[in-house]
Amino acid sequence: MKERLQKIIAERGLASRRRAEILIREGRVSVNGCVLSQLGSTADPEQDEIRVNGRRLPQSRAPRVLALHKPVGYVCTCRTSRERGTSVLNLVPNDRRYFPVGRLDMNSSGLLLLTDDGSLAQRLSHPRYGVRKEYRVRTGSPVSPPQIHTLREGVPLEEGLAKVIGVSRLSKLYYRVILAEGKKRQIRRMFEALGVRVTALERIRIGGLLLGDLPPGKWRELNSSEISRLLSQDSDPADS
């Protein structure tokens, strides 16, 4: 069955879908010996010989999803950071081309997913799918009830109004925050806009998947039932 080239390349773990589109436009993808540079081009991954930069596309294989407990001090992108030793890619095997699903900034920790499946990564990270993420947030000062109300109603940021799905107090300086969107450094910026400094931020849940007792810097592979639960909003704990 024919599929779009960028989808095939992403599903084989060779590049993200966006990167695959760039490769196609640059004329670096061929099908049965013919270079195809149009983004609408299609191919049959089971019948056609697809090459990227002259290398034949790997055979289809089951995607892998890794759950990593990202420590503070690591970043989620970039070859340069990998060479410096600060990339999360240095914490997982190098047997496949993994890329992070969403991001946690250098000063944040907690649950981070990595996969070699571009379509799955998009499904889990794109805001339109509404996969909920839960965080434990420590602040430098208490957050007042009116400020909590403002977080729920929305805080203006440069790119628009940012809201949380849920926020509740755990103790004097600890709060539980749930998001269904993923603006850059959203929680920190929302709290800062209210005059409250975030001193620690840990992601403890993505969809129906919990960080649990996975130690910092360690990873484990998800099984098929965990991936299904991850994609099911019905399995989310109560978000009120």
N, C-alpha and C positions, 0 to 999 in steps of 0.2 A: 504494500500500500504506500502510495506516495505521500510524503510529508514535506513541510518547508525545511530547507537546508539548515537554517539557523536553529530550528528545533532539534533536528537530528544531532547536530554538532554539540549542542548543550546537553542533550540527554546522554551522549557518550562520554561526558565529563571532560571534553577537550577544551572548552571555553564556556563562559557564561553566554546567554543568548545575545546580550548586547555586544559582547566582544565578537561573537560569531558573525553578527551582522557587519561589523567592521571588516572582518576577514573576507567576507563575500564581496563587499563593495571594493576592496582593494585587489580583487582578482586572484586571491590566494586559495580559492576552493575550486576543485574540478570534479566533474561527474563523468565517469567513463572516458576520461581523457580530454574532455571539453571544459574550459574555464567558464564558470557561471558567475556573473557579477551583479545580477539583479536580485533584489531581496525577495521577490516573489517566486524565485526558482524552487522547484521541488525535486525530490528523488525518492527512490524506493530503497531504504536502508538494507533490505534483505537481498535485493537483486543487483543494485548498482554499486560500482566501485567509486567511493567518495574519498578524495584526498584533500588534505589541508596542508599547505606548505610542502607539497610533494609527498607527504606521509599518508599512508592509507588509514582511514578512520578505524579505530578499534571495533571489534565485534561487540554486539550488544551484551551487556552484563547487568546483573542485578545492582541497582544503586545502593550505596551505603550512606547511612546517616550516623554521624558520631555526636554524642553529647559530651561536651567539654566543660569542666569547671574552670572558667577563665580567671586567672589571678589578676590582681592589680599590677600594673606595670607592663602589660602586654597590649598590643594593638591588633586590630582585626584585618588589616590589609597590607599590601605592598611588599614587593620583592626586596626592596632596600631594607625594610624593617626585619625581614626574614634573615638577611645576611648579618644584621646587627644582633640577632638572637632575640628580638623583642616581639616577633610575630607569633600569633597563636598557632600558625602553621608549623612552628618548631615543636609544638607540644603533641602533635598527632602524627601518625605514620605518613610516609611519603610514597606509599605504594600506588596512590592515585592522585589526581588533581582535585584536591578539596578546596572549597571556598566557603567562607562564613555565610550563614543565613542571618542577615541583619548585622548589627554591630553593637558592641559595648565599648565605650571610650576607655582610654588607658587607665583612668582612675576608678573605673567601675569593675565589678567582678560578678561571677555567677554563671548561670546556665547559658551556654552558647552552642548552637548547632552548626555542624559543618557537613557538607555533602558533596558528592561528585555528580549529582543530578540537578541540572540547571532548572528544569521545569518544577521540580519539587521545591527548590530554593525559592523560586518566584512565588509559588503557592503559599509558602510559609511566611514570606517577608513582605509581600505587597499589601498595602493598607486596605485595598478593596476586599480582601478575603477576611479581614477582621480577626486574625488569630490573636488571642489575648495573651498578654505578657504581664506577669506579676513581679513586683519589686519590693524589697525591704529597704527602706530609706532611713538614714540617720541624719538628723539636722543639728545645726549649731545652736538653735534656740527653739522653743516650743512653737507649734503652729496653732494659731487661734481658730476657733470654730468659724468665724467669718472668712478666714483665709482658706479653710478647707472647703467651704461653700464655693468660693471663687474658683478653686481648682476644678471643682465639678462642673461649674457653669462655663468655664473657659477663660483662658489667659491669653491676651493678644501677644503674638510673637511676630517677627518680621515676615514670616511666610503665611501668616493667618492665625485664626483663633485655635488654640490648642486646648484640648480637654482630656480629662482622665475618666475612665469608666467607673472607677471606684477608688476611694481613699478613706482610710480609717486609722485611728491612733492605736498603736500597739503598747506604747509606754510614753513617758514624758518626751523623749527625743526620737522615738522610732515610729515609723508609719508604714502602712501597707498601701501600695499604689498599683493600680491596674490600668494598662493602656491597651487600646485596640488600633493605635496608629504608631508611627515611628519616626517622628521628626528628629533631626539631629540634636542630641543631648537634651531631649524634650523635658524630662523631669527636672534636671538641674536648672534649666532656663526658666521653667514655670515657677519653681520655688524662688529662684533669684529675683524674678520679676515682682514677687511679693515681699522681698526683703529678707528672705530666709535662705541661709547657706546650707547646701547639702554637703555633709562631711563624709558620707559613705553611701554607696548604692550597690545593691546586690540583686541580680535577677534570680528569682527562685522558681519561676514556672513559665513555660511556653505552651499555650494550648492546654492539653491534658497531661503534659509531661512535667514532672517535678525534678528539681535539682537533687533533692534527697541528701544522702550522706556521701555523695561523690566528693573526694578530697580535691582541694585546689591543685590545678595543674594536671589532673588526671582526666581520662576520657573513657568512654565505653561505647560500644556499638548498639544501636537500637534494633530490636527485632521488628518483624512486620506488624505485630499487634500494637506495639508502641507507636509505630509510625501512623497507623490508622487512628489510634487514640489522639495522637498529636494533632491530626487534621480535623478531629471531631470537636466542634464547639459544645456539643451536648455533654462532653466529659469534663468540661471546666468546672472547678469548684464554684460555689456561690460567689458572685462578684459584687455583692452589695457592700 
